[in-house]
Amino acid sequence: MLDAPTVASIPDEVLVQRARGRDLAAREELFLRHRDDAYRTAYRLLGDEADALDAVQESLLKAFSRLDEFDGRGGFRFWLLRIVVNTALDQGRRRKRRKFVTLEGDPTSPSPDDDPARGLQRQDLRRTLDEALGRLSPTLRATFVMFAEAGLSYKEIAEAQDVPIGTVMSRINAARRKLQEMLDWDRLKGLD
């Protein structure tokens, strides 16, 4: 087992080398470091906790069984998130589900310091955002989630999706524009 005080200081690249040698502690540390990002990304794409957990588990199994294919470009986190996005999209297509996803935490639990009216407004806004995000095409949604949730750069997204950076920028812009249009339309509908 890796020593606890030194584990945090070990770079991913070293852990990957150890994991390639079947070091279970190194694999566990890689998992612990990146599971939250992997889960958040899968959840935003699938909109369901169980589906997201399945996608993360499948992704980690793929990643660890294919460690020899990892070339180190972009880092382990980027490589793993790319696998997560592809796995989640494949899983979503297989299950033919189109669930809504949240952009923030649980929409039913407002901050304790919020007044009730403000909390209800936030819930309505989050619900509307969730629905709008759920109506984006899988390609736009994946690109937007990789940017907004996973925090990947344009370059990293371009590499993950095997498209030019300009395409990534276009997709993010299109997603923002469509989300804004949907939100404006829903707001106008509410005024009737």
C-alpha positions in Angstrom: 0.0 0.0 0.0 1.2 3.5 -0.7 2.1 5.7 2.3 -0.7 8.1 3.0 1.4 11.3 3.5 3.2 10.8 0.2 0.3 9.6 -2.0 -0.9 13.1 -2.7 2.5 14.2 -3.9 2.9 11.3 -6.4 2.1 12.5 -9.9 -0.5 10.7 -12.0 2.2 9.6 -14.5 4.0 7.7 -11.7 0.8 6.1 -10.5 0.0 5.1 -14.1 3.4 3.4 -14.4 2.8 1.6 -11.1 -0.8 0.7 -12.1 0.5 -0.8 -15.4 2.6 -3.1 -13.2 -0.6 -4.3 -11.5 0.0 -2.1 -8.3 -3.5 -2.1 -6.8 -2.7 0.8 -4.5 -1.8 3.0 -7.5 -5.0 2.0 -9.2 -7.0 2.8 -6.1 -5.3 6.2 -5.8 -6.0 7.1 -9.5 -9.6 6.1 -8.9 -9.9 8.2 -5.8 -8.3 11.2 -7.5 -10.6 11.2 -10.5 -13.9 9.5 -9.5 -15.7 12.8 -8.6 -14.9 14.4 -12.0 -15.8 11.2 -13.8 -19.1 10.9 -11.9 -20.1 14.6 -12.4 -19.4 14.3 -16.1 -21.3 11.1 -16.6 -24.2 12.4 -14.5 -24.5 15.6 -16.6 -24.6 13.5 -19.7 -27.0 10.8 -18.5 -29.1 12.6 -15.9 -29.5 9.6 -13.6 -27.3 8.6 -10.6 -27.4 4.9 -11.3 -26.7 5.3 -15.0 -23.8 7.6 -14.1 -22.3 5.2 -11.6 -22.6 2.4 -14.2 -20.8 4.6 -16.8 -18.1 5.5 -14.4 -17.5 1.8 -13.4 -17.5 0.7 -17.0 -15.1 3.6 -17.8 -12.7 2.8 -15.1 -12.6 -0.9 -16.1 -11.9 0.2 -19.6 -9.2 2.6 -18.5 -7.4 0.1 -16.3 -7.6 -2.7 -18.8 -6.2 -0.4 -21.5 -3.5 1.4 -19.5 -0.9 0.2 -22.1 -2.7 2.4 -24.7 -2.4 5.5 -22.6 0.4 7.6 -24.2 0.6 10.3 -21.5 -0.6 13.2 -23.8 -3.0 15.4 -21.9 -2.7 13.5 -18.7 -4.6 10.7 -17.1 -7.5 12.8 -16.0 -8.1 14.0 -19.6 -7.8 10.5 -21.0 -10.2 9.1 -18.4 -12.8 11.8 -18.9 -12.6 11.1 -22.6 -13.4 7.5 -21.9 -16.2 8.5 -19.5 -17.8 10.8 -22.1 -17.7 8.1 -24.8 -19.0 5.4 -22.4 -21.8 7.7 -21.2 -22.9 8.6 -24.7 -22.8 4.9 -25.8 -24.8 3.9 -22.7 -27.3 6.7 -23.4 -27.8 5.5 -26.9 -28.1 1.9 -25.8 -30.7 2.7 -23.3 -32.4 5.2 -25.5 -33.1 7.5 -22.6 -33.2 11.2 -22.7 -33.3 12.4 -19.1 -32.8 15.8 -17.8 -29.5 16.7 -16.1 -28.7 19.3 -13.5 -26.1 22.0 -14.0 -25.7 22.5 -10.2 -26.5 20.5 -7.1 -29.9 19.1 -6.0 -32.5 21.5 -7.3 -34.9 20.6 -4.4 -32.6 21.8 -1.6 -32.1 25.6 -1.5 -29.4 27.1 0.5 -30.4 27.4 4.2 -29.8 31.2 4.2 -32.2 31.7 1.2 -35.7 32.8 1.8 -38.4 30.4 0.6 -39.5 32.5 -2.3 -36.0 32.8 -3.6 -35.4 29.1 -3.1 -38.5 28.4 -5.2 -37.3 30.7 -8.0 -33.9 28.9 -8.0 -35.7 25.6 -8.2 -37.8 26.8 -11.2 -34.7 28.2 -12.9 -32.7 25.0 -12.3 -35.6 22.8 -13.6 -35.8 25.0 -16.7 -32.1 24.8 -17.2 -32.2 21.0 -16.8 -34.9 20.7 -19.4 -33.1 23.0 -21.8 -29.9 21.1 -21.5 -31.8 17.8 -22.0 -33.1 19.1 -25.3 -29.7 19.7 -26.8 -28.4 17.2 -29.3 -26.0 14.6 -27.7 -23.1 16.2 -29.5 -23.8 19.7 -28.3 -24.6 18.5 -24.8 -21.4 16.4 -24.6 -19.2 19.3 -25.8 -20.9 21.8 -23.4 -20.7 19.4 -20.4 -17.0 18.7 -21.1 -16.4 22.5 -21.1 -18.8 23.7 -18.4 -18.7 20.7 -16.0 -15.4 18.9 -16.5 -13.5 22.1 -17.1 -11.7 20.8 -20.1 -10.0 23.3 -22.4 -11.0 23.7 -26.1 -7.9 21.9 -27.1 -8.6 18.9 -24.8 -12.2 18.7 -26.0 -11.0 18.9 -29.6 -8.6 16.0 -29.0 -11.3 14.0 -27.1 -13.9 14.4 -29.9 -11.3 14.3 -32.7 -12.4 17.6 -34.2 -10.7 20.9 -34.8 -10.7 23.5 -32.1 -12.9 25.7 -34.2 -15.6 23.0 -34.2 -15.5 22.9 -30.4 -15.8 26.6 -30.2 -18.8 26.5 -32.6 -20.5 23.7 -30.6 -20.1 25.5 -27.3 -21.3 28.7 -28.8 -24.3 26.9 -30.4 -25.1 25.2 -27.1 -25.0 28.5 -25.3 -27.2 30.2 -27.9 -29.7 27.3 -28.0 -29.9 27.2 -24.2 -30.4 31.0 -24.1 -33.2 30.7 -26.8 -34.9 27.9 -24.9 -34.7 29.8 -21.6 -36.1 33.0 -23.3 -38.9 31.0 -24.9 -39.8 29.3 -21.6 -39.8 32.7 -19.9 -42.0 34.2 -22.5 -44.4 31.2 -22.3 -44.7 31.8 -18.6 -45.9 35.3 -19.1 -49.0 34.2 -21.0 
